[in-house]
Amino acid sequence: MGVNGVGAFSSGQAGHPAERPRGGRIGDVDRGILERESELARLAAAARQAAAGAGSVALVFGEAGIGKSSLVKAMPDLLPAHARVLVGQCDDLATSRPLGPFRDLVGSVGAELARAVTDGGDRHRVYEALHAELAGTPHPAVLVVEDVHWADEASLDALRFLVRRMERLPALLVLTYRDDELSRGHPLRHLLGQVSRAPRAHRLPLARLSLAAVRTLSAAGRLDPAQVYEVTSGNPFFVAEVVAAGGTGGVPPTVVDAVLARLRGLDPATVDALEQLAVVPSAVERPLVDALLTDGVAALVAAEQRGLLAVEPERVAFRHELIRRAVADSLPAARRIDLNRNALAALVARPGSDTARIVHHAAQAGDQDAIARYGPDAARDAAGAGAHREAAAQLRLVLRRRQRYGPAELADLLERYAVESYTIADSAAAVAAQREAVALRRSLGDTLALGADLRWLSRIHWWAGDADEAQEAAREAVDVLEQAGDERLLALAVSNIAQLRMLSDRYPEAVAHAERAIVLARRTEDTAILSHALNNVGMARWRGGDPGGRKQVEESLDVALAAGEVEHACRSYANLIWTLLDNLQYAEADRLLPPAMELADRAEHFGFLTYLHVELAIRRLAAADWEEAERHAEFGMHDFLPARCPALTVLARIRTRCGRPGADELLTEAQGIAVRTRELQRTGPVAAALAEAAWLRGDNDAVVEAAAPVHAEARHLTGIPYGAELAYWLGKSGHPVPLDDDSQHPYALQARGRWREAASIWQAAGCPYEHAAAVAESPHPADKLAALAELDALGAEPLARVIRTELRRLGVRRIPRGPLAATRGNPAGLTDRQLQVMRLLAEGLTNSEIAARLVVSVRTVDNHVRAVLDKLDAPTRRHAAERAAQLGLLSERET
């Protein structure tokens, strides 16, 4: 069994780690699992529960070299007899292999799963085969996926599918990853969030070894344990490598030095073989080993004996990824290029080689011809497997060699890259590529292709937040296609015009264009365009005040789902949910959000998935669930402007209502984005948020400045709520405006002084903050006191402060002080319990020790630690402690 754990093995004799010898020469597994008894016991217990039908997910995480793989290798000794352990490895490829860890299982799993992952194109077939493999085994199964921080999107998608179903499988899913390499926007974050919501999830953070453990490991080599500990900081791999290198006073300062020390004295042929294998960032299958090494595995005997490699009949792998990297990074550039050229030649010569691996080695070898030849196919394979990030990366690599393609082929590649970038919400790259594709189509005189690309350019410009550019490209697309004689392409271009008119609230024009597009779409029998046009006409009518328009949007969704048109279905979902939220129909939005997010997630349409997360943030904001609203809004905090604008608005409103700093900066940016879009769905919520913030700080002039211009645009549009809310804030600031007497929106009712009716509507809708604010407008002190209690419970300090002032003016003497919020004066926004956890964490306590100190469960502490790291924007516990110290959070506060 190699360190990469590729393949399967059955458990043997049970044993406890404490029974293993602690002195003398100990194996690599023992080095890695010192002080890991509790983690092993938790994994074994989870596996036993899985055998009884209570499947679960376990997260094993820590820094590189912390012992994750060693823990996985130690598992079989503690598992039930005959349990199967399936292990797949994610690779650090420049562009990852689609379904890479599941391809590693071939030879250890059933034929259906083997065929599904080898073919790779039908992701649903892969999902079902994975499910069947884990459900149908006669013995409990443990599926381990190592290094998921390197997982490709197709693999992450498959894991999301499994996570949602693990509780009903007789299996344990173990995911290992490096938590200190996860940025806020890392693709793995979404999967981890999903695991955290699973009914049975186990978090096993691996800490560094103690000085006592390092002393045990150092004893055999008669090394100074304090010096070893100082050099390695207790990282198990660093410790093991330093001990194996025999370092004493001259202990290598880095793991690279330790690895190179172990290479000294090896036969040159063995070193050559190691260097050749080191440039392949994965376990190397035997046929490739035999192709790369003249003497085959015989050349690796000495390296295996020194613990550098694990050699199996089917494959060869380095004992640790850091060993491979150390060897590869030590090579001169010329040598590394030559070795990659060897790997490239061997892969090209083998039928069925992964194109992603071919392109990786071609790039490392500088073989431009190979990149140009295999890159487009690698991108197509990745896209077919749903790995759109990998597809975009492959095409990005290909387009660096654009001079190798003719104009027509280059235009096709640019269009593919633009569409992939659009799908993963990389708007800047999508715009640049599509503009270049359009320029090439013009030079070629290809009218149909030019019209189609102009339509795409319009969509991508809107995606990037450029309303004027989107309108211009849309008009030209229609002009070009009117003369081209292709009714299908013309229908889509006309429907695109309808979409832009609808988004800019020009509803009669939108309806006229959409109805023409519907006629053309039906005539050409194109269900995708029919769905697109039905969406536009329905939204224009619905938001224009005709409730019957909703049925056409729902029809658009049904048509798209029946035809398998994922993008159009996602857009229909997004539009339905947004308008339901605007109309306070939260229960119906709640019904649509889960299937919508599952569809976008499964299809890896990250733009719409991000947008749906932000819609969920808007929903949670309405429920005054601040923490969940912030968590989902964070998904929108990148360069995808249609989602970034409302995400910024949600985050700003939370900070405003909770009295936390930073709302002004967020709203300034949101307003800049909104103005560029020229859409009330953006400018309206931003203006309302600005007005609310200004009113709470007593700046009535700023309320008028923010609300009046947008209200003038929105007041005559009865199908959207922005006019009512802005009129309400203008009235609160002492500048009442004429109101639509027919409007029953609660903000309109409040603006007319009918606070009790408004409060009833807010309460029925499930909006506690707005309900309290409406009740607070009562002239009666008892009502204001009731509202104050609600606001204190929500942590809505600014509005509560306003109401306390009003109560004092009314002569009320006994006004509740309210809770002494732990977050007051706390720039990180930590709760009282999170502050406690933070201080204990900074003392170096483990989660188990913190749980014992606070008399809570370890899982509760896990959740608090995760929240602390998120709020401090810290990748590790050490970084969190440093950040907390900078913010002055480590000293006890008077409360």
ABEGO torsion letter per residue (X at the ends): XBAAGBEBBBBBBBBBAAABBABEBBBAAAAAABGAAAAAAAAAAAAAAAAAGBBBBBBBBEBBGAGAAAAAAAAAAABBBGBBBBBBBBBBBABBBBGAAAAAABGABBAAAAAAAAAGABAAAAAAAAAAAAAABABBBBBBBBGAAABBAAAAAAAAAAAAAAAABBBBBBBBBBAAABBAABAAAAAAAAAAABABBBBBBBBBBBAAAAAAAAAAAGBBAAAAAAAAGGBAAAAAAAAAAGBBAABBABAAAAAAAAABGBBAAAAAAAAAAAABBBBBBAAAAAAABAAEAAAAAAAAAAGABBBBAABBBBABAAAAAAAAAABBAAAAAAAAAAAAAAAAABBGBBAAAAAAAAAAAGBAAAAAAAAAAAAAAAAAAGBAAAAAAAAAAAAAAAAABBAAAAAAAAAAAAAAAAAAGBAAAAAAAAAAAAAAAAAAGBAAAAAAAAAAAAAAAAAAGBAAAAAAAAAAAAAAAAAAGBAAAAAAAAAAAAAAAAAAGBAAAAAAAAAAAAAAAAAAGBAAAAAAAAAAAAAAAAAAGBAAAAAAAAAAAAAAAAAGBAAAAAAAAAAAAAAAAAAGBAAAAAAAAAAAAAAAAAAGBAAAAAAAAAAAAAAAAAAGBAAAAAAAAAAABBABAAAAAAAAAAAAAAAAAAGBBGAAAAAAAAAAAAAAAGBAAAAAAAAAAAAAAAAAAGBAAAAAAAAAAAAAAAAABAABAAAAAAAAAAAAAGBBBBBBAABABAAAAAAAGBAAAAAAAAAAAGBAAAAAAAAAABABAAAAAAAAAAAAAAGBAAAAAAAAAAAAAAGBABBBAEBBBAABGBAAGBBAAAAAAAAAAAAGBBAAAAAAAAGBBAAAAAAAAAAAAAAAGBABAAAAAAAAAAAGAABBBBX
